[in-house]
């Protein structure tokens, strides 16, 4: 069972790291999508503002 817990912790860490790369910093994916929408691009889905880690 400890092994499963360790693997789950590693997976959570990798998810958090990937989310940070997509949502923070200069020219990240989220800000680029928002800029395109502000320029008039029509979207089918809305971006969420909060973290999905919970």
C-alpha positions as CSV (number, residue, x, y, z in Angstrom):
1,X,0.0,0.0,0.0
2,X,2.9,2.4,0.7
3,X,4.1,1.9,-2.9
4,X,0.7,3.0,-4.2
5,X,0.7,6.0,-2.0
6,X,4.1,7.0,-3.2
7,X,3.1,6.7,-6.9
8,X,0.0,8.7,-6.3
9,X,2.1,11.5,-4.6
10,X,4.4,11.5,-7.6
11,X,1.5,11.7,-10.0
12,X,0.0,14.6,-8.1
13,X,3.4,16.4,-8.2
14,X,3.7,15.9,-11.9
15,X,0.2,17.2,-12.5
16,X,0.9,20.3,-10.4
17,X,4.1,20.9,-12.3
18,X,2.4,20.6,-15.7
19,X,-0.5,22.9,-14.6
20,X,1.9,25.5,-13.4
21,X,3.7,25.4,-16.8
22,X,0.4,25.9,-18.6
23,X,-1.1,28.6,-16.4
24,X,1.7,30.8,-15.0
25,X,4.7,32.7,-16.4
26,X,5.1,34.8,-19.5
27,X,3.2,33.7,-22.7
28,X,1.7,30.6,-21.1
29,X,-1.1,28.7,-22.8
30,X,-3.9,30.2,-20.7
31,X,-2.9,33.8,-21.2
32,X,-2.4,33.2,-25.0
33,X,-5.9,31.8,-25.2
34,X,-7.3,34.8,-23.3
35,X,-5.5,37.2,-25.6
36,X,-6.9,35.5,-28.7
37,X,-10.4,35.6,-27.2
38,X,-10.0,39.3,-26.5
39,X,-9.0,39.8,-30.1
40,X,-12.4,38.5,-31.1
41,X,-11.8,34.7,-31.5
42,X,-15.0,32.8,-30.9
43,X,-14.7,30.0,-28.5
44,X,-16.8,27.0,-27.7
45,X,-15.6,26.5,-24.1
46,X,-14.7,28.8,-21.3
47,X,-11.4,28.6,-19.5
48,X,-11.6,28.1,-15.7
49,X,-9.9,30.7,-13.5
50,X,-9.2,28.3,-10.6
51,X,-6.8,25.5,-10.1
52,X,-8.0,22.0,-10.8
53,X,-5.7,20.4,-8.1
54,X,-8.4,20.0,-5.5
